Amino acid sequence: MSWIERASALLKAVILAGGEGTRLRPLTYWTPKSMVPVLNRPFLEHTIAYLKNYKVKSIILALSHHPEVIQNYFGDGSNWGVQLNYAIEDNPLGTAGAVKNAERYLDSTFVVLNGDIFTDLNIADMLSFHRGKGAKVTIALTWVDDPCAFGVVETDSDGRVKRFTEKPSPTQVTTNWINAGIYLLEPEVLKHVPANTHYMFERGLFPLLLELGEPVYGYPFSGYWLDMGTPEQYLRLNCDLLLSKAKSALVSGLTKDEVCCDEDVIIHPSAEIVGPAVIGSKCRIDQKAHIKGPVVIGPDCHIGDSAVLEVAVLWEGVKIGAGVSLKQCIIGTNTKIEADDQASNGVVTFTHKRVA
Ligand code: GTP
């Protein structure tokens, strides 16, 4: 193990998993955004597996929205081989306020991740950059075609941050490098964050540190990065994983075009399934159903006679009636879709209701 791998193994991580997930509603009325299923496993499980891959095993979950759902599922983390602590906010404290609320756990350099980011960023390499620059804060930067919906970060030739612009208009765009929602921080910067107050990194702490002349650096990386916080991006993440465009430390051995079934799945011999597809336990797929991947079907789903599914993610307990045709859809838990309905293009259903 190199010195930097040893150093990254000592890092603690804070995962910001407290946002309301308004962009993913109605799916997130009942489920915290970080618990939405990706390849039939809660998103947060993928993030924890990613951190564990970098030997980061002391993880603090900063929560505000439905914290009990996450605590009941993960407990102390021992089943995942990590140690979990919880910092729970009575009211959302914002990204920096949530980390301030976890300050009691943070006594050395730590990594912060937005709870809706999927990435293969190399944490050990980012730490080496952070140490090499003597930074107080290092912000991971990813390049996007259209930065107007993001926080743009301008750096000098040495990587030192010069300016932040949140959601620039097209005429304000000076760079396509955006804040990727992954940070390395020295604990001392938290003295600038007010306690028990809603306060953000992007609009609060980071610009303040620039004003104070503190060393804030941007670490550009070119690997996989996706914010799964919208229906389109959530669907895309599931597809990218199935198509091996992205890799999860949690799910190994998925090969392109494979149909991967959990236990007790019943598929009628006349049904046609073209991978890649993941089918959860106790699903039933009736005669002449046609499934064309990438598709994820949650446990306890029923696909009726001659139904067609193409590029779709179905959560648990979904019932698709005979002859229904669905394309580019996300279908919420226990949704029933009746005979001969058709839906396409990123439709998200309401629990227990039909596709609009
Ligand atoms: P919407 O999907 O637009 O509602 O976004 P969000 O509320 O989830 O916020 P955003 O995506 O900007 O937040 C970035 C990350 O920080 C996400 O993972 C959020 O879950 C998390 N986050 C945002 N606000 C808070 C907060 O007040 N407390 C905690 N603990 N996490 C937060």
Residues whose N, C-alpha, C, O or C-beta is under 5 A from the ligand:
A	BS01	GTP	L16 A17 G18 G19 E20 G21 T22 R23 L24 A62 L63 S64 P92 L93 G94 T95 A98 N114 G115 D116 G229
